Protein backbone atom coordinates (compact mmCIF):
# COMPACT_ATOMS: atom_id res chain seq x y z
CA UNK A 1 0.00 0.00 0.00
CA UNK A 2 1.46 3.36 -1.04
CA UNK A 3 2.30 6.14 1.44
CA UNK A 4 -0.03 9.12 1.55
CA UNK A 5 1.80 12.20 0.27
CA UNK A 6 -0.26 15.17 1.40
CA UNK A 7 0.24 15.37 5.17
CA UNK A 8 1.61 18.80 6.17
CA UNK A 9 2.45 20.49 9.47
CA UNK A 10 -1.18 21.36 10.19
CA UNK A 11 -3.40 19.42 7.81
CA UNK A 12 -3.67 17.17 4.78
CA UNK A 13 -3.48 18.77 1.31
CA UNK A 14 -3.12 17.06 -2.04
CA UNK A 15 -3.79 17.19 -5.73
CA UNK A 16 -6.94 15.45 -6.98
CA UNK A 17 -6.92 12.53 -7.77
CA UNK A 18 -3.25 11.51 -7.65
CA UNK A 19 -2.53 12.49 -4.04
CA UNK A 20 -6.04 12.65 -2.59
CA UNK A 21 -8.94 10.50 -3.71
CA UNK A 22 -11.76 8.45 -2.09
CA UNK A 23 -9.41 5.55 -1.33
CA UNK A 24 -7.03 7.85 0.57
CA UNK A 25 -9.93 9.61 2.31
CA UNK A 26 -11.28 6.24 3.51
CA UNK A 27 -7.88 5.23 4.90
CA UNK A 28 -7.54 8.58 6.66
CA UNK A 29 -10.95 8.10 8.28
CA UNK A 30 -9.92 4.65 9.53
CA UNK A 31 -6.56 5.93 10.76
CA UNK A 32 -8.05 8.95 12.55
CA UNK A 33 -10.46 6.64 14.38
CA UNK A 34 -7.71 4.13 15.19
CA UNK A 35 -5.52 6.84 16.71
CA UNK A 36 -8.06 9.00 18.54
CA UNK A 37 -10.60 6.26 19.42
CA UNK A 38 -13.52 8.72 19.33
CA UNK A 39 -17.17 7.75 19.71
CA UNK A 40 -18.76 10.76 17.98
CA UNK A 41 -17.13 12.81 15.20
CA UNK A 42 -18.35 15.81 13.17
CA UNK A 43 -17.64 15.96 9.45
CA UNK A 44 -18.18 18.93 7.15
CA UNK A 45 -17.06 19.98 3.69
CA UNK A 46 -16.38 23.06 1.59
CA UNK A 47 -17.88 23.85 -1.81
CA UNK A 48 -15.16 22.26 -3.96
CA UNK A 49 -16.43 19.85 -6.59
CA UNK A 50 -14.44 16.96 -5.11
CA UNK A 51 -15.44 17.60 -1.48
CA UNK A 52 -18.67 15.62 -1.31
CA UNK A 53 -17.14 12.42 -2.71
CA UNK A 54 -14.14 12.72 -0.38
CA UNK A 55 -16.37 13.44 2.61
CA UNK A 56 -18.49 10.38 1.84
CA UNK A 57 -15.39 8.16 1.67
CA UNK A 58 -14.01 9.68 4.88
CA UNK A 59 -17.36 9.03 6.54
CA UNK A 60 -17.33 5.38 5.42
CA UNK A 61 -13.91 5.00 7.00
CA UNK A 62 -15.15 6.41 10.29
CA UNK A 63 -18.35 4.31 10.27
CA UNK A 64 -16.38 1.13 9.48
CA UNK A 65 -14.25 1.93 12.53
CA UNK A 66 -17.32 1.97 14.79
CA UNK A 67 -17.53 5.77 15.04
CA UNK A 68 -20.86 7.58 14.98
CA UNK A 69 -20.60 10.37 12.39
CA UNK A 70 -22.49 13.69 12.57
CA UNK A 71 -22.52 15.25 9.12
CA UNK A 72 -23.10 19.03 9.13
CA UNK A 73 -22.88 19.32 5.33
CA UNK A 74 -21.56 22.38 3.50
CA UNK A 75 -19.78 24.78 5.85
CA UNK A 76 -16.60 26.69 6.56
CA UNK A 77 -13.80 25.22 8.64
CA UNK A 78 -15.15 27.13 11.64
CA UNK A 79 -18.46 25.27 11.20
CA UNK A 80 -16.67 22.04 12.14
CA UNK A 81 -14.86 23.79 14.99
CA UNK A 82 -18.15 25.18 16.29
CA UNK A 83 -20.09 21.91 16.03
CA UNK A 84 -17.28 19.98 17.74
CA UNK A 85 -17.09 22.21 20.83
CA UNK A 86 -20.76 23.28 20.97
CA UNK A 87 -22.10 19.72 20.70
CA UNK A 88 -19.39 18.14 22.91
CA UNK A 89 -18.14 15.85 20.17
CA UNK A 90 -14.98 13.76 20.41
CA UNK A 91 -13.53 15.20 17.23
CA UNK A 92 -14.14 16.83 13.89
CA UNK A 93 -12.81 16.68 10.33
CA UNK A 94 -13.28 19.36 7.68
CA UNK A 95 -12.80 18.49 4.01
CA UNK A 96 -11.28 21.62 2.47
CA UNK A 97 -8.26 22.94 0.61
CA UNK A 98 -8.97 26.54 1.68
CA UNK A 99 -7.31 28.85 -0.90
CA UNK A 100 -5.48 26.19 -2.94
CA UNK A 101 -6.17 25.77 -6.69
CA UNK A 102 -9.36 23.93 -7.76
CA UNK A 103 -7.55 20.64 -8.43
CA UNK A 104 -6.53 20.38 -4.76
CA UNK A 105 -8.42 19.28 -1.69
CA UNK A 106 -7.54 18.39 1.88
CA UNK A 107 -8.64 17.86 5.47
CA UNK A 108 -8.27 19.68 8.78
CA UNK A 109 -8.52 17.66 11.98
CA UNK A 110 -9.52 18.44 15.57
CA UNK A 111 -10.15 16.38 18.67
CA UNK A 112 -12.45 17.10 21.66
CA UNK A 113 -13.13 20.79 22.42
CA UNK A 114 -11.85 21.50 18.89
CA UNK A 115 -8.25 21.09 19.99
CA UNK A 116 -6.11 20.99 16.83
CA UNK A 117 -4.35 17.86 15.66
CA UNK A 118 -1.10 18.91 13.98
CA UNK A 119 2.25 17.42 13.06
CA UNK A 120 3.51 17.22 16.62
CA UNK A 121 0.18 16.35 18.27
CA UNK A 122 -0.87 13.24 16.35
CA UNK A 123 -1.09 13.99 12.64
CA UNK A 124 2.06 12.04 11.79
CA UNK A 125 0.77 9.08 13.84
CA UNK A 126 -2.46 9.19 11.80
CA UNK A 127 -0.33 9.22 8.62
CA UNK A 128 1.64 6.16 9.77
CA UNK A 129 -1.54 4.20 10.50
CA UNK A 130 -3.08 5.22 7.14
CA UNK A 131 0.15 4.33 5.29
CA UNK A 132 0.15 0.86 6.87
CA UNK A 133 -3.58 0.50 6.02
CA UNK A 134 -4.10 -1.93 8.91
CA UNK A 135 -6.78 -1.33 11.54
CA UNK A 136 -8.35 -3.14 14.45
CA UNK A 137 -11.80 -4.65 14.01
CA UNK A 138 -14.59 -2.69 15.74
CA UNK A 139 -17.29 -4.37 17.83
CA UNK A 140 -19.99 -2.43 15.97
CA UNK A 141 -20.51 -0.31 12.90
CA UNK A 142 -20.96 3.42 13.42
CA UNK A 143 -24.23 5.24 12.83
CA UNK A 144 -24.54 8.21 10.46
CA UNK A 145 -26.51 11.26 11.65
CA UNK A 146 -27.32 14.51 9.87
CA UNK A 147 -26.69 17.41 12.26
CA UNK A 148 -27.91 20.97 11.69
CA UNK A 149 -26.01 23.48 13.81
CA UNK A 150 -26.54 26.43 11.46
CA UNK A 151 -29.01 28.46 13.52
CA UNK A 152 -26.98 27.91 16.69
CA UNK A 153 -23.82 28.97 14.84
CA UNK A 154 -25.42 32.14 13.46
CA UNK A 155 -26.73 32.97 16.95
CA UNK A 156 -23.25 32.49 18.35
CA UNK A 157 -21.74 34.88 15.78
CA UNK A 158 -24.28 37.53 16.69
CA UNK A 159 -23.39 37.20 20.38
CA UNK A 160 -20.10 39.06 19.75
CA UNK A 161 -21.82 42.31 18.84
CA UNK A 162 -24.43 44.59 20.38
CA UNK A 163 -26.80 45.03 17.45
CA UNK A 164 -28.42 48.04 19.16
CA UNK A 165 -25.15 49.92 18.61
CA UNK A 166 -24.97 49.14 14.90
CA UNK A 167 -25.84 51.76 12.29
CA UNK A 168 -26.43 51.61 8.57
CA UNK A 169 -23.16 50.89 6.80
CA UNK A 170 -22.56 50.05 3.17
CA UNK A 171 -20.39 46.92 3.13
CA UNK A 172 -18.85 45.21 0.10
CA UNK A 173 -18.61 41.45 0.72
CA UNK A 174 -16.61 39.20 -1.59
CA UNK A 175 -17.00 35.49 -0.86
CA UNK A 176 -14.82 34.61 -3.87
CA UNK A 177 -17.46 32.00 -4.82
CA UNK A 178 -16.47 30.13 -1.65
CA UNK A 179 -18.68 29.38 1.32
CA UNK A 180 -18.92 32.75 3.09
CA UNK A 181 -21.88 34.01 1.08
CA UNK A 182 -24.32 31.69 2.85
CA UNK A 183 -23.26 33.09 6.24
CA UNK A 184 -23.75 36.69 5.06
CA UNK A 185 -27.23 35.79 3.79
CA UNK A 186 -28.16 34.33 7.19
CA UNK A 187 -26.74 37.27 9.16
CA UNK A 188 -28.21 39.92 6.86
CA UNK A 189 -31.68 40.02 8.39
CA UNK A 190 -30.21 40.67 11.86
CA UNK A 191 -27.99 43.58 10.82
CA UNK A 192 -28.75 47.13 9.57
CA UNK A 193 -26.06 46.98 6.89
CA UNK A 194 -26.48 47.26 3.14
CA UNK A 195 -24.41 44.45 1.63
CA UNK A 196 -22.98 44.76 -1.87
CA UNK A 197 -22.36 41.13 -2.77
CA UNK A 198 -19.76 40.17 -5.36
CA UNK A 199 -18.71 36.65 -6.41
CA UNK A 200 -21.31 35.73 -3.83
CA UNK A 201 -22.71 32.36 -4.86
CA UNK A 202 -20.80 29.20 -4.00
CA UNK A 203 -19.24 27.69 -7.10
CA UNK A 204 -16.56 25.01 -6.83
CA UNK A 205 -15.28 25.77 -10.34
CA UNK A 206 -14.14 29.20 -8.99
CA UNK A 207 -15.14 31.15 -12.14
CA UNK A 208 -13.55 34.33 -10.76
CA UNK A 209 -10.30 32.73 -9.64
CA UNK A 210 -9.26 30.88 -6.50
CA UNK A 211 -10.63 32.67 -3.41
CA UNK A 212 -7.35 33.94 -1.99
CA UNK A 213 -7.39 37.66 -1.16
CA UNK A 214 -3.66 37.52 -0.40
CA UNK A 215 -3.14 37.54 -4.20
CA UNK A 216 -3.16 41.16 -5.34
CA UNK A 217 -5.05 40.42 -8.58
CA UNK A 218 -7.86 38.87 -6.53
CA UNK A 219 -8.37 42.14 -4.63
CA UNK A 220 -9.29 44.22 -7.66
CA UNK A 221 -12.99 43.28 -7.80
CA UNK A 222 -13.42 44.20 -4.12
CA UNK A 223 -11.59 47.51 -4.60
CA UNK A 224 -13.64 48.41 -7.69
CA UNK A 225 -16.92 47.66 -5.89
CA UNK A 226 -15.96 49.79 -2.88
CA UNK A 227 -15.19 52.75 -5.12
CA UNK A 228 -18.23 52.27 -7.38
CA UNK A 229 -20.68 52.04 -4.48
CA UNK A 230 -18.86 54.50 -2.16
CA UNK A 231 -18.91 51.78 0.49
CA UNK A 232 -17.78 52.16 4.10
CA UNK A 233 -15.54 49.09 3.91
CA UNK A 234 -14.94 45.86 2.04
CA UNK A 235 -14.43 42.32 3.29
CA UNK A 236 -13.11 39.31 1.35
CA UNK A 237 -12.68 35.69 2.43
CA UNK A 238 -10.76 32.63 1.39
CA UNK A 239 -12.68 29.54 0.31
CA UNK A 240 -13.35 27.99 3.71
CA UNK A 241 -13.66 31.49 5.27
CA UNK A 242 -11.40 30.89 8.25
CA UNK A 243 -9.69 34.18 7.33
CA UNK A 244 -11.23 37.52 6.41
CA UNK A 245 -9.44 40.46 4.83
CA UNK A 246 -10.34 44.13 5.14
CA UNK A 247 -10.36 47.06 2.73
CA UNK A 248 -11.02 50.61 3.89
CA UNK A 249 -13.49 53.08 2.40
CA UNK A 250 -10.89 54.19 -0.15
CA UNK A 251 -10.37 50.63 -1.37
CA UNK A 252 -6.99 50.26 0.33
CA UNK A 253 -6.12 46.71 1.44
CA UNK A 254 -5.31 46.55 5.15
CA UNK A 255 -2.57 44.18 6.30
CA UNK A 256 -3.89 41.72 8.90
CA UNK A 257 -1.29 42.96 11.40
CA UNK A 258 -3.10 46.25 11.91
CA UNK A 259 -6.45 44.55 12.56
CA UNK A 260 -5.01 42.64 15.55
CA UNK A 261 -4.65 45.80 17.65
CA UNK A 262 -8.18 46.95 16.77
CA UNK A 263 -9.74 43.68 17.88
CA UNK A 264 -7.57 43.53 21.00
CA UNK A 265 -8.77 47.02 21.94
CA UNK A 266 -12.42 45.94 21.81
CA UNK A 267 -11.86 42.96 24.09
CA UNK A 268 -9.71 44.93 26.54
CA UNK A 269 -12.41 47.56 26.89
CA UNK A 270 -14.83 44.76 27.80
CA UNK A 271 -12.40 42.81 30.02
CA UNK A 272 -9.66 44.95 31.51
CA UNK A 273 -6.39 43.14 32.13
CA UNK A 274 -7.24 40.27 29.76
CA UNK A 275 -4.49 38.33 28.03
CA UNK A 276 -3.95 38.81 24.30
CA UNK A 277 -1.86 36.36 22.25
CA UNK A 278 0.23 37.58 19.31
CA UNK A 279 2.87 36.09 17.03
CA UNK A 280 6.51 37.25 16.67
CA UNK A 281 6.50 38.27 13.01
CA UNK A 282 5.24 41.83 13.59
CA UNK A 283 4.68 42.93 17.17
CA UNK A 284 5.15 46.59 18.07
CA UNK A 285 1.71 47.91 17.04
CA UNK A 286 -0.02 45.10 18.95
CA UNK A 287 2.17 45.45 22.03
CA UNK A 288 1.62 49.19 22.28
CA UNK A 289 -2.16 48.87 21.93
CA UNK A 290 -2.44 46.02 24.44
CA UNK A 291 -0.19 47.63 27.05
CA UNK A 292 -1.84 51.05 26.71
CA UNK A 293 -5.21 49.47 27.56
CA UNK A 294 -3.92 47.49 30.54
CA UNK A 295 -3.87 44.14 28.79
CA UNK A 296 -1.31 41.37 29.16
CA UNK A 297 0.39 40.47 25.85
CA UNK A 298 1.52 36.84 25.46
CA UNK A 299 3.80 35.81 22.58
CA UNK A 300 3.29 32.52 20.75
CA UNK A 301 4.97 30.82 17.85
CA UNK A 302 2.92 31.52 14.71
CA UNK A 303 0.60 28.84 13.38
CA UNK A 304 -2.88 27.94 14.54
CA UNK A 305 -1.92 24.88 16.59
CA UNK A 306 0.60 26.89 18.64
CA UNK A 307 -1.64 29.94 19.08
CA UNK A 308 -4.58 27.84 20.26
CA UNK A 309 -2.42 25.96 22.73
CA UNK A 310 -0.98 29.19 24.21
CA UNK A 311 -4.46 30.74 24.37
CA UNK A 312 -5.73 27.78 26.39
CA UNK A 313 -2.70 27.85 28.71
CA UNK A 314 -3.24 31.55 29.47
CA UNK A 315 -7.05 31.64 29.05
CA UNK A 316 -6.54 34.50 26.59
CA UNK A 317 -9.67 36.29 25.42
CA UNK A 318 -8.30 36.89 21.91
CA UNK A 319 -5.32 36.02 19.74
CA UNK A 320 -4.33 37.45 16.39
CA UNK A 321 -1.82 36.72 13.65
CA UNK A 322 -0.67 39.03 10.89
CA UNK A 323 -1.79 36.29 8.46
CA UNK A 324 -5.43 37.27 9.21
CA UNK A 325 -6.18 34.37 11.53
CA UNK A 326 -8.09 35.63 14.57
CA UNK A 327 -8.82 33.42 17.59
CA UNK A 328 -11.49 33.85 20.26
CA UNK A 329 -11.84 32.29 23.69
CA UNK A 330 -15.63 32.14 23.33
CA UNK A 331 -15.19 30.31 20.03
CA UNK A 332 -13.42 27.37 21.65
CA UNK A 333 -10.09 29.24 21.32
CA UNK A 334 -10.47 28.65 17.57
CA UNK A 335 -10.09 30.96 14.60
CA UNK A 336 -13.10 32.47 12.86
CA UNK A 337 -13.32 34.49 9.66
CA UNK A 338 -16.78 35.82 10.56
CA UNK A 339 -16.34 37.17 14.10
CA UNK A 340 -13.63 39.74 13.12
CA UNK A 341 -15.68 41.69 10.60
CA UNK A 342 -18.69 41.82 12.94
CA UNK A 343 -16.47 43.35 15.63
CA UNK A 344 -14.85 45.82 13.22
CA UNK A 345 -18.21 47.03 11.92
CA UNK A 346 -19.38 47.60 15.50
CA UNK A 347 -16.20 49.57 16.16
CA UNK A 348 -16.89 51.72 13.09
CA UNK A 349 -20.45 52.37 14.26
CA UNK A 350 -19.47 53.18 17.86
CA UNK A 351 -16.48 55.36 17.03
CA UNK A 352 -18.01 57.22 14.13
CA UNK A 353 -14.59 56.99 12.46
CA UNK A 354 -13.68 55.61 9.06
CA UNK A 355 -11.69 52.41 8.85
CA UNK A 356 -8.80 54.29 7.22
CA UNK A 357 -8.60 56.64 10.20
CA UNK A 358 -8.82 53.77 12.72
CA UNK A 359 -5.88 51.93 11.18
CA UNK A 360 -4.05 54.89 9.64
CA UNK A 361 -2.48 56.00 12.90
CA UNK A 362 -1.18 52.47 13.52
CA UNK A 363 0.21 52.12 9.99
CA UNK A 364 2.00 55.48 10.29
CA UNK A 365 3.33 54.68 13.78
CA UNK A 366 4.59 51.20 12.84
CA UNK A 367 5.18 50.88 9.09
CA UNK A 368 5.84 47.29 8.03
CA UNK A 369 7.23 45.53 4.98
CA UNK A 370 4.53 42.91 4.77
CA UNK A 371 5.67 39.29 4.55
CA UNK A 372 8.33 38.70 1.87
CA UNK A 373 9.13 35.14 0.79
CA UNK A 374 12.42 33.87 -0.60
CA UNK A 375 13.36 30.40 -1.78
CA UNK A 376 16.91 29.68 -0.62
CA UNK A 377 19.09 26.53 -0.87
CA UNK A 378 19.64 26.23 2.91
CA UNK A 379 17.20 28.10 5.15
CA UNK A 380 19.02 27.23 8.37
CA UNK A 381 22.38 28.47 7.08
CA UNK A 382 20.83 31.67 5.74
CA UNK A 383 19.12 32.47 9.04
CA UNK A 384 22.39 31.79 10.93
CA UNK A 385 24.28 34.13 8.60
CA UNK A 386 21.71 36.89 9.19
CA UNK A 387 21.83 36.33 12.95
CA UNK A 388 25.63 36.58 13.07
CA UNK A 389 25.54 39.81 11.12
CA UNK A 390 22.72 41.59 12.96
CA UNK A 391 22.86 40.43 16.57
CA UNK A 392 25.77 42.76 17.39
CA UNK A 393 24.35 45.81 19.13
CA UNK A 394 20.78 44.49 19.13
CA UNK A 395 18.52 45.30 22.08
CA UNK A 396 16.91 41.84 21.93
CA UNK A 397 17.31 38.54 20.09
CA UNK A 398 14.40 36.11 20.29
CA UNK A 399 14.01 32.56 18.95
CA UNK A 400 10.31 31.94 19.67
CA UNK A 401 9.63 31.55 15.96
CA UNK A 402 12.68 31.68 13.74
CA UNK A 403 14.85 34.71 14.46
CA UNK A 404 13.60 38.04 15.79
CA UNK A 405 16.13 40.86 16.25
CA UNK A 406 15.16 44.19 17.73
CA UNK A 407 16.86 47.58 17.76
CA UNK A 408 15.57 50.87 19.20
CA UNK A 409 14.00 52.05 15.93
CA UNK A 410 13.46 48.90 13.86
CA UNK A 411 13.12 45.14 14.16
CA UNK A 412 12.76 42.08 11.92
CA UNK A 413 11.68 38.46 12.03
CA UNK A 414 13.08 35.79 9.70
CA UNK A 415 11.65 32.29 9.83
CA UNK A 416 11.34 29.11 7.82
CA UNK A 417 7.86 28.35 6.53
CA UNK A 418 6.00 25.58 8.36
CA UNK A 419 4.36 24.45 5.14
CA UNK A 420 6.68 25.34 2.22
CA UNK A 421 10.46 25.34 1.43
CA UNK A 422 10.72 29.09 1.96
CA UNK A 423 11.99 31.67 4.41
CA UNK A 424 9.75 34.58 5.32
CA UNK A 425 10.91 38.08 6.24
CA UNK A 426 9.00 40.81 8.10
CA UNK A 427 10.46 44.20 8.95
CA UNK A 428 8.92 47.10 10.89
CA UNK A 429 10.07 50.43 12.27
CA UNK A 430 8.91 53.12 14.66
CA UNK A 431 7.30 55.69 12.41
CA UNK A 432 10.08 55.71 9.82
CA UNK A 433 9.03 54.34 6.44
CA UNK A 434 12.38 55.11 4.82
CA UNK A 435 14.28 53.21 7.53
CA UNK A 436 11.94 50.22 7.25
CA UNK A 437 12.36 50.15 3.46
CA UNK A 438 16.14 50.56 3.63
CA UNK A 439 16.54 47.74 6.15
CA UNK A 440 14.21 45.49 4.13
CA UNK A 441 16.32 46.07 1.00
CA UNK A 442 19.52 45.46 2.99
CA UNK A 443 18.24 42.19 4.46
CA UNK A 444 16.94 40.90 1.12
CA UNK A 445 20.30 41.57 -0.51
CA UNK A 446 22.00 39.47 2.16
CA UNK A 447 19.36 36.69 2.02
CA UNK A 448 19.47 36.37 -1.76
CA UNK A 449 17.55 33.42 -3.18
CA UNK A 450 14.58 33.42 -5.55
CA UNK A 451 11.46 35.54 -5.17
CA UNK A 452 8.56 33.33 -4.06
CA UNK A 453 4.87 34.12 -3.73
N, C-alpha and C positions, 0 to 999 in steps of 0.2 A: 504494500500500500504506500502510495507516494506521500511525502511530507507536504504539509499545507504551507504555502509561501507567504500568505498575507498578514501574518501576525506582526503588529508593530508595538511600540512602547505602551500605547494606550488602548488600542483597539485592533480590529481585523479589517484590512482593506485589500481589495484585489480586483484584477481585471476580469470582466465577465466574457466568456465562461471559463477561460483557461485556469485562472487562479481561484475563482469563487463560482460555485455552481451548486445545484441542489444536493449533489452527493457530499460536497464539502460541508454545506450548511447542516445536513443531517448529522455528520460526524461531530461537528462542533456542538450541536445540541446534546448529543450523547456524552461528549467529553465534559461539557459544562456541568451536566447533571452528575456525572461520575465524581467530579472534583468537589463541587459545592454540596452535593447531597440535599438539594432543596425539596420541599414538598409542593410549594406553589410559586410559579414564576410568571411574570408579565412578559408578553411579547408585543411589539409594535413595529410599524414599518413606515418608511418615507414614501414619497410619490414616484420614485424611480420605477421604470417599467419592469425591472427584474426583481423588485422588492417583494411582491406578493408570492411568487414562486419560491424564493429563498426563505421567506418567513414560514411558508407551509412546510418546507423540508426541515427547517429548524424545529418547528413545532412537533413534527413526527418524531424527530430524534429525542425531544424532551418527553413526549408521551410514551415512547418505547422504553424510556428509562424509569417509568413509573411516576413521572412528575405531572401534577395537574397544571395545565397551561391556561392563563387568562389573557385572551387576545383582545387588545384595545384598538386594533385596526390602524388606519392611517393617523399619523401623529408626528410631532416633532420629538427629538430626543428627550426633551424635558417632559413630554407626556409619559414616557416610560419611567423617568425618574419620579414624577409625581405619583403615578399609580403604585409604584413599588413602595414608597414611604407612606402614602396616604392610606393604602389598603393593607399595610403590614404584610407585604409579600416577602418571600425568602430571596427573591432576586428578580432581575429584569434584563431583557435583551432587546436592543433596538437595531433593526435592520436599516442601515443608512450608510451612504458614503459622503454625506455632508456636502462639501463644495467640490468634490472630485468630478472629473469628466463623466459624461453619461454612460460610458462603457465600464464604469467601476461600480462596485457596491461594497458593503462591509457590515460590521456589527460592533456595537458598543455594549459593554457588559457591566452590570452592577450586582451586588449581593444585597442582603437585608439592609433596610434603612437607606437604600440607594448608595451604599458605599461602593466606590469604584473598584473594579478589578483591572489592574494594569500589569505591566511587565514584571514588576517586583512584588506583586500581591496576588499572583495566581494565574495570570494569563499564559505564561510560558508552561505552567503545569497543564493547563487545558490543552495547549498546543501539543505537548508530548503525548497526552492521552489520545487526542484526535489523530495524531500521526500514527500511533500504534494501532488504532482502530480496533481496540479490544476493550470490552466493557463487561461489568458484572450483570447478571440476570436479575431483573427486578421481580418482586413478589406479586406485583400487579401492574396493569397498564394505566397510565395517567388518563385523566378526564379533561376534555377541552371545554372551556367556558368562554363565552363572549362577555366582555366587561366594558361597560360604558362609564367612563369617569369624566366625560367632557364637561358636563354642567358643574361638577365639583371643581374641576380644574379652572374653568372660567371664573367661578366664584372666588377661588383662591387668588387668582391674578388681581381681581378687583379689590381684594383686601389690603393691597399695598398702598392704595390711594384713597383720599377722601374726596369722593365725587362731588361733594357740595362745594369744594374749593376750585373745581375745574370750570374753565370758561371756554367760549367758542374759539377754537384754533383751527387753522387750515393745515392739514398734515398730509404730506405726500408719503404713501406707503408702497414700497416695492418689494414684493414677495419673491421676485425673480423666477416666477412660475414654480416655486417650491411650496412648502406646506403652510407658510405663515398667513396666507390670505384667509384661510378658514377661521383662524383665531381672530383676526381683525373683524371679520363678518359677525362673529359671535359677541365680541366686545362692543361693537358699534352702537347697539341700541342702549347701552348703559352709559355712554360717554357723549358729551356735547360737541365733539369734534366733527369737522367736515373732512372726510377722508378722500383724497385723490388717489385712486388705486391704479397702479401700473404693473404690468406683467403679473396680474393678480391671481389668475386661475392656475391651479395646479396642473402641470403638464410635464410628465417625465421625459419628454423628448427635448425639453429645455429650448424652445424655439427662439428665445432671446439670449441664448448663451447660458453657460453654467452659472448658477446663482452664487457668485463669490464677489462681494463688494470690495474685497481687498484688491481686485484687479481694476486698474484705473479706467479701462474702457467700459467696464460694467457699471461705472458710476454715472455715466453721461445721461442716461435716460432719467435717473432721479434728479440730477442737476437741472436738466431742461424742464422737467415738470414743476420743480420748485419756482423757477424763474417765470414760467408761463402762467402759473396760477397765483403768483405772489404769495406763496405758502409761508407759514411760520417756521416750519422745519420739515426735513425729510428723514425717513427711516428706511433702511434696506436690510434684508436678512440673507443668510446663506440657506441652503436647501432644507436642512433639518432645524432651522431657526434657533440654534442654541447660541448664536451670536447676533447682535443687532448693531448696525452702524448708523451714525448720525451725520446729518448735513444741516448747516444753519440756514437762516432765512435768505442768505445770499447765494446759497448753493455750494458753499465751501464744505468739503469733507473734513470731519473732525476726527483726529487720531484718537483711538480708544483710551489712550493714556489720560487725556484731559477730562474724560467722562468719569474716571474713577474718583477723582476728588469731589466732583459734583454729587455723585451718589453717596459717598462717604459723609458729606456735609448734611444730607437729609437724614441719614440714620443717626448721626451724632446729635442733631437737634432734638431727635425723639428720645434718644437714650444716651445721656451724657456719660462720658468715660468708657464707652463701648470700645471693643477691640475691632480693628480694621486690618485685614490681611492684604498685602501687596507683594508684587514680585520685583526682583532686583534689576530688571532691565532699565526701567526709567522710574525714578523714585522721588525726586525732590518736590515736585508739585503736590504729590499725594501726601508726603510727610508734612509739608508745611500746612496743608489744609487740615489734616487730622490733628496735629499738635495744637493748632490755633483754636480748635473747637474742643479741646480737652479730651480727645480720643487717645487710644493706645495703639500705635501702629505695630504690626507684627509682620516680619519679612518671611516669605516662603519661597522655595524654589518654584520656578514657573512650571506650568502644566497642571491640568485639572486634578489629577490624582493627589499631587503634593498639596495644592491649595486646599482641597477639601479636607485632607487629613489635618493640616495645621488649623483650619477653621474649627474643626471638631475639638482638637486639643485645647484651644483657647476660647471656645464658645464665642467666636467672632460673629458679629451681627451681619457683616458684609465683607466680601473680598473681591478685588478687581485686578484684572490683568490688562496690560496695554493691548493685548491681542483681541480685546472686546469680549472676553469671557467675564461675566459678572455672577458672583455667587452670593446666596442669601441663606442666612440661618433658618428662616421660616420656610424655605424651600428645600428642606432636608440637607442644607449646606451645599446644594447643587447649583449649577449654572442655569440661568434662564435667559433667553433672548427676548422675552416679552415683558418681564418685570422692569428692566431698565428704562424702556421708552415711556412706560406709564409713569414712573417716578420723575423722569425729566420733564414730561408735559405738565405734571403738577407743579414742579419747580418754576416752569415758565409762567404758569397761571398765577401762582402765589407771589412771585417776585415782580411780575409786570415787565421783566427784562426780556430782551431778545436772547436767543441762544448764542449768537456771536458775541454779545457783551458778557454773557455768563462765562464763556470759555476764553474770550479774548485776553482778559487779564492774565489768566494762567499761561496761555501760549506765549504772551509777551514776557512774562516773568521767568518762564522755564522753557525756552525754545529747544526743540529736540530734532534729531536727524530723521526720526522714523527708523524702522528696522531695515537694515541693509544686509543682504545675503551674499556670501562669497563661497564659491566651491574651491577648496584648496586641497593639495595632495595629502597633507598631514595636519589635521586640525589641532591635535595636541601640541605638536611642535610649534605651530604658528602662534597659539595662545601663549606658550611658554616664552617665545621670543618677544611678544608684545609685553608680557609681564616684566621680563628682565629690563626692558627699555624704559617702561613707564613707572615702575614702582618706586624709583628713586625720588624722594621729595614728596611722595603722595601723602595725603592726610589719612587715607584709609585704603586698605586692600581687603577685599571680601571674596570668599570662594563659595558662597551659598549656591550660586548657579553660574557656572563658568567663572569668569574673572570680572570683578568690578573694581575699578580704581577711581578714587575720588581726590580731587584737588579743591582749593577754595572756590574757584570760579567755574569749574567744569568737571564732568565725570563721564565714564563710559562703562559699558558692560559688553563683554565678548564671550560668547558661549557656543558650544556645539549644539546643533539641532537634535532634539529627541527623536525626530521622525525622518530626517533626511540627511544625506552626507554633505552638510553645509556648516559654515559658522555664521553667526548672526551678530551684527554690531549695532549698538544704540549709543548715541552721544547726546548729552544735554549740557546746558550752561545756565548760569544765573543772569538772565536778562541780556545776554550778549550773543546775538545771532551770528555776527561775524566770527567770534571766537568758536562757537559751536561748529560752524561750517569749516573753519580752518583746521580744527582738530579732527573733524571727520575725514577731510581730505588727506591729512597727514597719516592717520591710522590706516586708511584704505591703501595708501601707497605702500605702507609697510606690510600689510596683510597680503596684497597681491591677489592671485587667484583669478577665477572667472566670475563674471557677474552672473548671479542666479536670482530667479524670481520665485 
